[in-house]
């Protein structure tokens, strides 16, 4: 019994291409298989990177989840955990609710969940359910100090329950450039350093800009493509002169983003009806309707979180509002200006 391997179930929705999904794959790649017996449970679908798991000869289970609320899928997840009886369940992304609750019902005592985002735009209902599910977690692993601080505040977690473990980088994935190429590269008139991602705090874009500022080379340009609440924070930093404006322009920091919802308020009725149909479908319920006065009231809101914030508002109105969402529902369950 002394040599028995520790069984771990890693639970995540899918292995579609993304940073969190890459984290799980790298974790499995570097796990000591002489000590641990891992299994990956994908409760939504397989995903683009499933072939890597097959190549590693890691056990995996793929379930199918079509709707947001899918009791049959949850029961399948519960059964697969119950049958294997892992020593540890490690969840991430949507698994931090789905996986945690299924593991708890299966009698698993050691449950770990990883937090990778500062969840500024999650819905009221999601926050409530997640706060409950995290009560059953042994430990929350945050990938940065910003994520740890956000998790403690957002989910009312005790400080000692949250630890910070920074994501490692597999240097073998980066191929060094031949010296000849570097010499040719140095002769160029300009260099463009590009980054594509969500503009949120845990991505570290402020540190990237500060690092680029120290180079002080007009040939180097930084282009950041993305959208998110950090865009406004960066612009505010410039206004407060935390970054000198001439330095900002000299670095050619380009924030490429879609216009905010406030700038295209006329699209709001179309978006509202789209999200009502989408969310009601995910919940397996008949689509609700919304009256024109309610739409006009929604136009009065200052949407700092862009489309995601608006989707969360519509979800709250669907859950708490009447069959036909009224202006009174909007006033009661949102921060409208009236």
Short mmCIF file of the C-alpha atoms (twelve columns), coordinates in Angstrom:
data_MODEL
# 
_entry.id   MODEL 
# 
loop_
_atom_site.group_PDB 
_atom_site.id 
_atom_site.type_symbol 
_atom_site.label_atom_id 
_atom_site.label_alt_id 
_atom_site.label_comp_id 
_atom_site.label_asym_id 
_atom_site.label_seq_id 
_atom_site.Cartn_x 
_atom_site.Cartn_y 
_atom_site.Cartn_z 
_atom_site.pdbx_PDB_model_num 
ATOM 1   C CA . UNK A 1   0.000   0.000  0.000   1 
ATOM 2   C CA . UNK A 2   2.980   2.298  0.545   1 
ATOM 3   C CA . UNK A 3   3.598   2.475  -3.207  1 
ATOM 4   C CA . UNK A 4   -0.023  3.178  -4.126  1 
ATOM 5   C CA . UNK A 5   -0.270  6.077  -6.530  1 
ATOM 6   C CA . UNK A 6   -2.299  9.132  -5.572  1 
ATOM 7   C CA . UNK A 7   -5.339  9.335  -7.825  1 
ATOM 8   C CA . UNK A 8   -6.220  12.831 -9.054  1 
ATOM 9   C CA . UNK A 9   -9.188  13.845 -11.190 1 
ATOM 10  C CA . UNK A 10  -8.650  17.106 -13.093 1 
ATOM 11  C CA . UNK A 11  -12.005 18.628 -14.046 1 
ATOM 12  C CA . UNK A 12  -12.399 21.321 -16.705 1 
ATOM 13  C CA . UNK A 13  -15.153 22.021 -19.278 1 
ATOM 14  C CA . UNK A 14  -13.141 21.502 -22.461 1 
ATOM 15  C CA . UNK A 15  -9.681  21.567 -24.006 1 
ATOM 16  C CA . UNK A 16  -10.425 24.296 -26.537 1 
ATOM 17  C CA . UNK A 17  -7.464  26.598 -27.083 1 
ATOM 18  C CA . UNK A 18  -6.940  28.960 -24.150 1 
ATOM 19  C CA . UNK A 19  -4.513  29.871 -21.384 1 
ATOM 20  C CA . UNK A 20  -6.292  27.955 -18.616 1 
ATOM 21  C CA . UNK A 21  -6.565  24.870 -20.808 1 
ATOM 22  C CA . UNK A 22  -2.848  25.117 -21.646 1 
ATOM 23  C CA . UNK A 23  -2.108  25.259 -17.923 1 
ATOM 24  C CA . UNK A 24  -3.828  21.921 -17.320 1 
ATOM 25  C CA . UNK A 25  -2.030  20.231 -20.218 1 
ATOM 26  C CA . UNK A 26  1.379   21.468 -19.036 1 
ATOM 27  C CA . UNK A 27  0.551   20.346 -15.508 1 
ATOM 28  C CA . UNK A 28  -0.244  16.841 -16.727 1 
ATOM 29  C CA . UNK A 29  2.886   16.748 -18.901 1 
ATOM 30  C CA . UNK A 30  5.170   17.408 -15.933 1 
ATOM 31  C CA . UNK A 31  3.367   15.310 -13.343 1 
ATOM 32  C CA . UNK A 32  5.409   12.471 -11.806 1 
ATOM 33  C CA . UNK A 33  3.489   9.430  -13.036 1 
ATOM 34  C CA . UNK A 34  5.410   7.220  -10.628 1 
ATOM 35  C CA . UNK A 35  3.640   8.963  -7.756  1 
ATOM 36  C CA . UNK A 36  0.365   10.137 -9.280  1 
ATOM 37  C CA . UNK A 37  -2.399  8.556  -11.352 1 
ATOM 38  C CA . UNK A 38  -4.082  11.491 -13.132 1 
ATOM 39  C CA . UNK A 39  -7.323  11.480 -15.084 1 
ATOM 40  C CA . UNK A 40  -8.751  14.384 -17.058 1 
ATOM 41  C CA . UNK A 41  -12.517 14.856 -16.991 1 
ATOM 42  C CA . UNK A 42  -13.940 17.162 -19.687 1 
ATOM 43  C CA . UNK A 43  -17.580 17.617 -18.765 1 
ATOM 44  C CA . UNK A 44  -18.623 19.745 -21.757 1 
ATOM 45  C CA . UNK A 45  -16.753 18.430 -24.820 1 
ATOM 46  C CA . UNK A 46  -13.326 17.319 -26.021 1 
ATOM 47  C CA . UNK A 47  -11.716 20.358 -27.613 1 
ATOM 48  C CA . UNK A 48  -8.829  21.198 -29.942 1 
ATOM 49  C CA . UNK A 49  -6.028  20.045 -27.630 1 
ATOM 50  C CA . UNK A 50  -7.427  16.632 -26.675 1 
ATOM 51  C CA . UNK A 51  -4.967  14.937 -29.051 1 
ATOM 52  C CA . UNK A 52  -2.091  16.025 -26.784 1 
ATOM 53  C CA . UNK A 53  -3.673  14.178 -23.874 1 
ATOM 54  C CA . UNK A 54  -4.083  11.069 -26.011 1 
ATOM 55  C CA . UNK A 55  -0.416  11.301 -27.008 1 
ATOM 56  C CA . UNK A 56  0.589   11.477 -23.315 1 
ATOM 57  C CA . UNK A 57  -1.435  8.303  -22.640 1 
ATOM 58  C CA . UNK A 58  -3.314  10.106 -19.843 1 
ATOM 59  C CA . UNK A 59  -6.713  8.653  -18.950 1 
ATOM 60  C CA . UNK A 60  -9.572  10.968 -19.857 1 
ATOM 61  C CA . UNK A 61  -13.355 11.088 -19.874 1 
ATOM 62  C CA . UNK A 62  -15.384 13.266 -22.243 1 
ATOM 63  C CA . UNK A 63  -18.983 14.099 -21.330 1 
ATOM 64  C CA . UNK A 64  -21.438 16.221 -23.318 1 
ATOM 65  C CA . UNK A 65  -23.090 19.334 -21.935 1 
ATOM 66  C CA . UNK A 66  -25.417 21.238 -24.255 1 
ATOM 67  C CA . UNK A 67  -27.361 23.513 -21.894 1 
ATOM 68  C CA . UNK A 68  -26.270 25.793 -19.077 1 
ATOM 69  C CA . UNK A 69  -28.349 23.812 -16.598 1 
ATOM 70  C CA . UNK A 70  -27.997 20.115 -17.489 1 
ATOM 71  C CA . UNK A 71  -28.870 17.754 -14.625 1 
ATOM 72  C CA . UNK A 72  -28.183 14.638 -16.690 1 
ATOM 73  C CA . UNK A 73  -24.667 15.880 -17.433 1 
ATOM 74  C CA . UNK A 74  -24.087 16.701 -13.770 1 
ATOM 75  C CA . UNK A 75  -25.245 13.217 -12.764 1 
ATOM 76  C CA . UNK A 76  -22.829 11.663 -15.278 1 
ATOM 77  C CA . UNK A 77  -19.994 13.737 -13.791 1 
ATOM 78  C CA . UNK A 78  -20.991 12.663 -10.281 1 
ATOM 79  C CA . UNK A 79  -21.087 8.972  -11.300 1 
ATOM 80  C CA . UNK A 80  -17.661 9.019  -12.964 1 
ATOM 81  C CA . UNK A 81  -16.086 10.591 -9.838  1 
ATOM 82  C CA . UNK A 82  -17.965 8.270  -7.503  1 
ATOM 83  C CA . UNK A 83  -16.863 5.183  -9.440  1 
ATOM 84  C CA . UNK A 84  -13.145 6.054  -9.487  1 
ATOM 85  C CA . UNK A 85  -12.969 7.515  -5.951  1 
ATOM 86  C CA . UNK A 86  -9.949  9.790  -6.535  1 
ATOM 87  C CA . UNK A 87  -7.887  10.986 -3.579  1 
ATOM 88  C CA . UNK A 88  -7.923  14.554 -4.916  1 
ATOM 89  C CA . UNK A 89  -10.191 16.497 -7.269  1 
ATOM 90  C CA . UNK A 90  -8.634  19.539 -8.936  1 
ATOM 91  C CA . UNK A 91  -11.017 21.866 -10.796 1 
ATOM 92  C CA . UNK A 92  -10.700 24.959 -12.960 1 
ATOM 93  C CA . UNK A 93  -12.909 27.362 -14.918 1 
ATOM 94  C CA . UNK A 94  -16.544 26.149 -14.800 1 
ATOM 95  C CA . UNK A 95  -15.305 23.079 -12.953 1 
ATOM 96  C CA . UNK A 96  -15.005 25.180 -9.816  1 
ATOM 97  C CA . UNK A 97  -18.779 24.920 -9.431  1 
ATOM 98  C CA . UNK A 98  -19.746 21.810 -11.385 1 
ATOM 99  C CA . UNK A 99  -16.741 19.738 -10.374 1 
ATOM 100 C CA . UNK A 100 -16.666 20.875 -6.749  1 
ATOM 101 C CA . UNK A 101 -20.317 20.054 -6.119  1 
ATOM 102 C CA . UNK A 102 -20.066 16.680 -7.892  1 
ATOM 103 C CA . UNK A 103 -16.905 15.819 -5.933  1 
ATOM 104 C CA . UNK A 104 -18.512 16.833 -2.655  1 
ATOM 105 C CA . UNK A 105 -21.562 14.652 -3.322  1 
ATOM 106 C CA . UNK A 106 -19.181 11.791 -4.184  1 
ATOM 107 C CA . UNK A 107 -17.564 12.038 -0.754  1 
ATOM 108 C CA . UNK A 108 -14.196 13.432 -1.905  1 
ATOM 109 C CA . UNK A 109 -12.489 15.158 1.020   1 
ATOM 110 C CA . UNK A 110 -9.622  16.918 -0.760  1 
ATOM 111 C CA . UNK A 111 -10.855 19.356 -3.397  1 
ATOM 112 C CA . UNK A 112 -8.605  21.988 -4.953  1 
ATOM 113 C CA . UNK A 113 -9.654  24.678 -7.410  1 
ATOM 114 C CA . UNK A 114 -7.452  27.020 -9.448  1 
ATOM 115 C CA . UNK A 115 -8.422  30.650 -10.042 1 
ATOM 116 C CA . UNK A 116 -6.916  32.167 -13.192 1 
ATOM 117 C CA . UNK A 117 -8.976  35.353 -13.643 1 
ATOM 118 C CA . UNK A 118 -10.074 38.473 -11.823 1 
ATOM 119 C CA . UNK A 119 -13.768 37.971 -12.451 1 
ATOM 120 C CA . UNK A 120 -14.946 41.561 -12.785 1 
ATOM 121 C CA . UNK A 121 -17.884 40.755 -15.040 1 
ATOM 122 C CA . UNK A 122 -19.463 37.608 -13.591 1 
ATOM 123 C CA . UNK A 123 -23.207 37.574 -12.976 1 
ATOM 124 C CA . UNK A 124 -24.883 37.876 -9.582  1 
ATOM 125 C CA . UNK A 125 -26.220 34.309 -9.787  1 
ATOM 126 C CA . UNK A 126 -22.855 32.832 -10.776 1 
ATOM 127 C CA . UNK A 127 -21.136 34.667 -7.915  1 
ATOM 128 C CA . UNK A 128 -23.697 33.390 -5.410  1 
ATOM 129 C CA . UNK A 129 -23.437 29.743 -6.524  1 
ATOM 130 C CA . UNK A 130 -19.649 29.876 -6.675  1 
ATOM 131 C CA . UNK A 131 -19.428 31.403 -3.211  1 
ATOM 132 C CA . UNK A 132 -21.436 28.441 -1.901  1 
ATOM 133 C CA . UNK A 133 -19.406 25.836 -3.822  1 
ATOM 134 C CA . UNK A 134 -16.079 27.236 -2.589  1 
ATOM 135 C CA . UNK A 135 -17.111 26.496 0.997   1 
ATOM 136 C CA . UNK A 136 -16.459 22.820 0.172   1 
ATOM 137 C CA . UNK A 137 -12.985 23.453 -1.257  1 
ATOM 138 C CA . UNK A 138 -9.843  22.511 0.681   1 
ATOM 139 C CA . UNK A 139 -7.659  25.078 -1.067  1 
ATOM 140 C CA . UNK A 140 -7.908  27.772 -3.737  1 
ATOM 141 C CA . UNK A 141 -4.800  28.213 -5.882  1 
ATOM 142 C CA . UNK A 142 -4.476  31.662 -7.498  1 
ATOM 143 C CA . UNK A 143 -2.047  32.242 -10.371 1 
ATOM 144 C CA . UNK A 144 -1.153  35.778 -9.258  1 
ATOM 145 C CA . UNK A 145 -1.453  38.167 -6.323  1 
ATOM 146 C CA . UNK A 146 -4.134  40.126 -8.200  1 
ATOM 147 C CA . UNK A 147 -6.218  36.985 -8.711  1 
ATOM 148 C CA . UNK A 148 -5.750  35.958 -5.059  1 
ATOM 149 C CA . UNK A 149 -6.862  39.364 -3.778  1 
ATOM 150 C CA . UNK A 150 -9.882  39.374 -6.089  1 
ATOM 151 C CA . UNK A 151 -10.930 35.842 -5.054  1 
ATOM 152 C CA . UNK A 152 -10.707 36.644 -1.332  1 
ATOM 153 C CA . UNK A 153 -12.881 39.732 -1.695  1 
ATOM 154 C CA . UNK A 154 -15.337 38.428 -4.293  1 
ATOM 155 C CA . UNK A 155 -16.082 35.084 -2.643  1 
ATOM 156 C CA . UNK A 156 -15.521 36.079 1.029   1 
ATOM 157 C CA . UNK A 157 -12.686 33.562 1.437   1 
ATOM 158 C CA . UNK A 158 -10.386 33.320 4.445   1 
ATOM 159 C CA . UNK A 159 -6.859  34.483 3.624   1 
ATOM 160 C CA . UNK A 160 -5.272  31.176 4.605   1 
ATOM 161 C CA . UNK A 161 -7.540  29.268 2.203   1 
ATOM 162 C CA . UNK A 162 -6.022  31.023 -0.835  1 
ATOM 163 C CA . UNK A 163 -2.415  30.463 -1.901  1 
ATOM 164 C CA . UNK A 164 -0.504  31.920 -4.857  1 
ATOM 165 C CA . UNK A 165 1.352   29.637 -7.267  1 
ATOM 166 C CA . UNK A 166 2.580   31.389 -10.401 1 
ATOM 167 C CA . UNK A 167 2.176   29.585 -13.717 1 
ATOM 168 C CA . UNK A 168 5.419   28.069 -14.893 1 
ATOM 169 C CA . UNK A 169 6.743   28.433 -18.437 1 
ATOM 170 C CA . UNK A 170 7.983   25.470 -20.421 1 
ATOM 171 C CA . UNK A 171 11.075  26.958 -22.105 1 
ATOM 172 C CA . UNK A 172 11.246  24.021 -24.513 1 
ATOM 173 C CA . UNK A 173 8.230   25.495 -26.313 1 
ATOM 174 C CA . UNK A 174 10.349  28.492 -27.367 1 
ATOM 175 C CA . UNK A 175 12.910  27.879 -30.113 1 
ATOM 176 C CA . UNK A 176 16.037  30.097 -29.850 1 
ATOM 177 C CA . UNK A 177 16.679  32.105 -33.012 1 
ATOM 178 C CA . UNK A 178 19.929  31.362 -34.860 1 
ATOM 179 C CA . UNK A 179 22.644  33.991 -34.379 1 
ATOM 180 C CA . UNK A 180 22.495  34.868 -38.089 1 
ATOM 181 C CA . UNK A 181 18.787  35.706 -37.817 1 
ATOM 182 C CA . UNK A 182 19.410  37.859 -34.746 1 
ATOM 183 C CA . UNK A 183 22.044  39.874 -36.634 1 
ATOM 184 C CA . UNK A 184 19.640  40.492 -39.535 1 
ATOM 185 C CA . UNK A 185 16.899  41.311 -37.050 1 
ATOM 186 C CA . UNK A 186 19.057  43.985 -35.371 1 
ATOM 187 C CA . UNK A 187 19.435  45.831 -38.698 1 
ATOM 188 C CA . UNK A 188 15.713  46.470 -39.047 1 
ATOM 189 C CA . UNK A 189 14.413  50.029 -38.809 1 
ATOM 190 C CA . UNK A 190 11.728  49.058 -36.324 1 
ATOM 191 C CA . UNK A 191 10.583  46.184 -34.144 1 
ATOM 192 C CA . UNK A 192 6.995   45.388 -33.233 1 
ATOM 193 C CA . UNK A 193 6.288   43.562 -30.017 1 
ATOM 194 C CA . UNK A 194 2.708   42.290 -30.105 1 
ATOM 195 C CA . UNK A 195 0.372   40.873 -27.490 1 
ATOM 196 C CA . UNK A 196 -3.190  39.652 -27.967 1 
ATOM 197 C CA . UNK A 197 -5.402  39.054 -24.964 1 
ATOM 198 C CA . UNK A 198 -8.076  40.212 -22.599 1 
ATOM 199 C CA . UNK A 199 -7.175  43.564 -21.022 1 
ATOM 200 C CA . UNK A 200 -7.504  42.532 -17.393 1 
ATOM 201 C CA . UNK A 201 -5.217  42.973 -14.416 1 
ATOM 202 C CA . UNK A 202 -3.875  39.436 -14.161 1 
ATOM 203 C CA . UNK A 203 -2.476  39.678 -17.706 1 
ATOM 204 C CA . UNK A 204 0.173   42.119 -16.455 1 
ATOM 205 C CA . UNK A 205 -0.050  44.671 -19.267 1 
ATOM 206 C CA . UNK A 206 0.918   47.543 -16.975 1 
ATOM 207 C CA . UNK A 207 4.198   45.760 -16.179 1 
ATOM 208 C CA . UNK A 208 4.748   45.138 -19.878 1 
ATOM 209 C CA . UNK A 209 4.342   48.852 -20.649 1 
ATOM 210 C CA . UNK A 210 6.636   49.811 -17.773 1 
ATOM 211 C CA . UNK A 211 9.280   47.371 -19.032 1 
ATOM 212 C CA . UNK A 212 9.018   48.737 -22.571 1 
ATOM 213 C CA . UNK A 213 9.364   52.268 -21.216 1 
ATOM 214 C CA . UNK A 214 12.764  51.434 -19.760 1 
ATOM 215 C CA . UNK A 215 14.103  50.410 -23.177 1 
ATOM 216 C CA . UNK A 216 13.787  54.002 -24.450 1 
ATOM 217 C CA . UNK A 217 14.226  53.077 -28.093 1 
ATOM 218 C CA . UNK A 218 12.121  54.753 -30.763 1 
ATOM 219 C CA . UNK A 219 12.501  51.761 -33.065 1 
ATOM 220 C CA . UNK A 220 10.525  49.526 -30.712 1 
ATOM 221 C CA . UNK A 221 6.735   49.545 -30.877 1 
ATOM 222 C CA . UNK A 222 4.318   47.780 -28.599 1 
ATOM 223 C CA . UNK A 223 0.913   46.768 -29.951 1 
ATOM 224 C CA . UNK A 224 -1.686  45.380 -27.580 1 
ATOM 225 C CA . UNK A 225 -4.797  43.943 -29.206 1 
ATOM 226 C CA . UNK A 226 -7.742  43.226 -26.956 1 
ATOM 227 C CA . UNK A 227 -10.549 44.652 -24.917 1 
ATOM 228 C CA . UNK A 228 -11.468 44.813 -21.248 1 
ATOM 229 C CA . UNK A 229 -11.688 47.025 -18.199 1 
ATOM 230 C CA . UNK A 230 -7.913  47.557 -18.099 1 
ATOM 231 C CA . UNK A 231 -8.129  49.802 -21.169 1 
ATOM 232 C CA . UNK A 232 -9.811  52.497 -19.096 1 
ATOM 233 C CA . UNK A 233 -7.294  51.979 -16.281 1 
ATOM 234 C CA . UNK A 234 -4.360  52.508 -18.643 1 
ATOM 235 C CA . UNK A 235 -5.930  55.673 -20.033 1 
ATOM 236 C CA . UNK A 236 -6.511  56.884 -16.479 1 
ATOM 237 C CA . UNK A 237 -2.851  56.203 -15.656 1 
ATOM 238 C CA . UNK A 238 -1.865  58.545 -18.491 1 
ATOM 239 C CA . UNK A 239 -4.231  61.275 -17.262 1 
ATOM 240 C CA . UNK A 240 -2.706  61.029 -13.793 1 
ATOM 241 C CA . UNK A 241 0.770   61.276 -15.393 1 
ATOM 242 C CA . UNK A 242 1.806   57.909 -14.028 1 
ATOM 243 C CA . UNK A 243 2.995   57.346 -17.578 1 
ATOM 244 C CA . UNK A 244 4.224   60.509 -19.278 1 
ATOM 245 C CA . UNK A 245 2.103   61.055 -22.367 1 
ATOM 246 C CA . UNK A 246 5.121   61.644 -24.599 1 
ATOM 247 C CA . UNK A 247 6.580   58.340 -23.418 1 
ATOM 248 C CA . UNK A 248 3.236   56.632 -24.056 1 
ATOM 249 C CA . UNK A 249 3.196   57.829 -27.661 1 
ATOM 250 C CA . UNK A 250 6.906   57.188 -28.192 1 
ATOM 251 C CA . UNK A 251 6.354   53.561 -27.262 1 
ATOM 252 C CA . UNK A 252 3.446   53.461 -29.715 1 
ATOM 253 C CA . UNK A 253 1.200   51.540 -27.370 1 
ATOM 254 C CA . UNK A 254 -1.873  50.770 -29.433 1 
ATOM 255 C CA . UNK A 255 -4.934  49.499 -27.636 1 
ATOM 256 C CA . UNK A 256 -7.116  47.905 -30.303 1 
ATOM 257 C CA . UNK A 257 -10.638 47.385 -29.036 1 
ATOM 258 C CA . UNK A 258 -14.231 47.395 -30.162 1 
ATOM 259 C CA . UNK A 259 -16.321 50.503 -29.412 1 
ATOM 260 C CA . UNK A 260 -17.904 50.398 -25.968 1 
ATOM 261 C CA . UNK A 261 -21.605 49.669 -25.630 1 
ATOM 262 C CA . UNK A 262 -22.116 53.289 -24.579 1 
ATOM 263 C CA . UNK A 263 -20.868 54.319 -28.041 1 
ATOM 264 C CA . UNK A 264 -23.359 52.072 -29.852 1 
ATOM 265 C CA . UNK A 265 -26.398 52.282 -27.633 1 
ATOM 266 C CA . UNK A 266 -28.707 51.882 -30.631 1 
ATOM 267 C CA . UNK A 267 -27.568 48.248 -30.856 1 
ATOM 268 C CA . UNK A 268 -28.928 47.568 -27.381 1 
ATOM 269 C CA . UNK A 269 -32.450 46.281 -28.348 1 
ATOM 270 C CA . UNK A 270 -30.923 43.815 -30.825 1 
ATOM 271 C CA . UNK A 271 -28.401 42.622 -28.234 1 
ATOM 272 C CA . UNK A 272 -31.076 42.359 -25.530 1 
ATOM 273 C CA . UNK A 273 -33.289 40.098 -27.641 1 
ATOM 274 C CA . UNK A 274 -30.273 38.043 -28.730 1 
ATOM 275 C CA . UNK A 275 -29.154 37.423 -25.138 1 
ATOM 276 C CA . UNK A 276 -32.695 36.701 -23.934 1 
ATOM 277 C CA . UNK A 277 -33.066 33.993 -26.574 1 
ATOM 278 C CA . UNK A 278 -29.565 32.637 -25.924 1 
ATOM 279 C CA . UNK A 279 -29.750 32.570 -22.100 1 
ATOM 280 C CA . UNK A 280 -33.287 31.165 -21.944 1 
ATOM 281 C CA . UNK A 281 -32.162 28.442 -24.346 1 
ATOM 282 C CA . UNK A 282 -29.170 27.621 -22.134 1 
ATOM 283 C CA . UNK A 283 -31.464 27.389 -19.126 1 
ATOM 284 C CA . UNK A 284 -33.959 25.202 -20.978 1 
ATOM 285 C CA . UNK A 285 -36.849 27.607 -20.463 1 
ATOM 286 C CA . UNK A 286 -39.241 29.440 -22.846 1 
ATOM 287 C CA . UNK A 287 -37.846 32.735 -24.120 1 
ATOM 288 C CA . UNK A 288 -39.017 35.802 -22.214 1 
ATOM 289 C CA . UNK A 289 -39.849 39.123 -23.858 1 
ATOM 290 C CA . UNK A 290 -38.961 42.684 -22.933 1 
ATOM 291 C CA . UNK A 291 -41.092 45.795 -23.366 1 
ATOM 292 C CA . UNK A 292 -39.918 49.007 -25.039 1 
ATOM 293 C CA . UNK A 293 -39.910 51.052 -21.839 1 
ATOM 294 C CA . UNK A 294 -37.564 48.522 -20.265 1 
ATOM 295 C CA . UNK A 295 -35.237 48.850 -23.253 1 
ATOM 296 C CA . UNK A 296 -35.247 52.643 -22.895 1 
ATOM 297 C CA . UNK A 297 -34.397 52.266 -19.211 1 
ATOM 298 C CA . UNK A 298 -31.491 49.955 -20.068 1 
ATOM 299 C CA . UNK A 299 -30.108 52.659 -22.362 1 
ATOM 300 C CA . UNK A 300 -29.636 54.953 -19.343 1 
ATOM 301 C CA . UNK A 301 -27.045 52.671 -17.756 1 
ATOM 302 C CA . UNK A 302 -23.344 53.504 -18.031 1 
ATOM 303 C CA . UNK A 303 -21.839 50.238 -19.298 1 
ATOM 304 C CA . UNK A 304 -18.271 50.176 -18.021 1 
ATOM 305 C CA . UNK A 305 -17.937 46.416 -18.579 1 
ATOM 306 C CA . UNK A 306 -19.060 46.435 -22.212 1 
ATOM 307 C CA . UNK A 307 -20.945 43.453 -23.711 1 
ATOM 308 C CA . UNK A 308 -20.224 41.002 -20.904 1 
ATOM 309 C CA . UNK A 309 -21.693 43.369 -18.326 1 
ATOM 310 C CA . UNK A 310 -24.826 43.762 -20.455 1 
ATOM 311 C CA . UNK A 311 -25.194 39.986 -20.828 1 
ATOM 312 C CA . UNK A 312 -25.014 39.583 -17.042 1 
ATOM 313 C CA . UNK A 313 -27.686 42.258 -16.593 1 
ATOM 314 C CA . UNK A 314 -30.009 40.461 -19.021 1 
ATOM 315 C CA . UNK A 315 -29.361 37.159 -17.216 1 
ATOM 316 C CA . UNK A 316 -30.291 38.771 -13.881 1 
ATOM 317 C CA . UNK A 317 -33.483 40.201 -15.386 1 
ATOM 318 C CA . UNK A 318 -34.426 36.779 -16.791 1 
ATOM 319 C CA . UNK A 319 -33.944 35.128 -13.396 1 
ATOM 320 C CA . UNK A 320 -35.550 37.792 -11.226 1 
ATOM 321 C CA . UNK A 321 -37.939 39.576 -13.611 1 
ATOM 322 C CA . UNK A 322 -41.425 38.834 -14.896 1 
ATOM 323 C CA . UNK A 323 -42.270 36.757 -17.970 1 
ATOM 324 C CA . UNK A 324 -42.246 40.033 -19.882 1 
ATOM 325 C CA . UNK A 325 -39.355 42.079 -18.518 1 
ATOM 326 C CA . UNK A 326 -40.726 45.473 -17.491 1 
ATOM 327 C CA . UNK A 327 -39.275 48.892 -16.783 1 
ATOM 328 C CA . UNK A 328 -39.874 48.227 -13.076 1 
ATOM 329 C CA . UNK A 329 -37.749 45.065 -13.303 1 
ATOM 330 C CA . UNK A 330 -34.901 47.104 -14.794 1 
ATOM 331 C CA . UNK A 331 -35.167 49.733 -12.031 1 
ATOM 332 C CA . UNK A 332 -35.312 47.063 -9.305  1 
ATOM 333 C CA . UNK A 333 -32.513 44.764 -10.453 1 
ATOM 334 C CA . UNK A 334 -30.025 47.049 -12.223 1 
ATOM 335 C CA . UNK A 335 -28.162 50.293 -11.590 1 
ATOM 336 C CA . UNK A 336 -30.219 52.380 -14.005 1 
ATOM 337 C CA . UNK A 337 -29.908 56.120 -13.648 1 
ATOM 338 C CA . UNK A 338 -33.529 56.806 -12.747 1 
# 
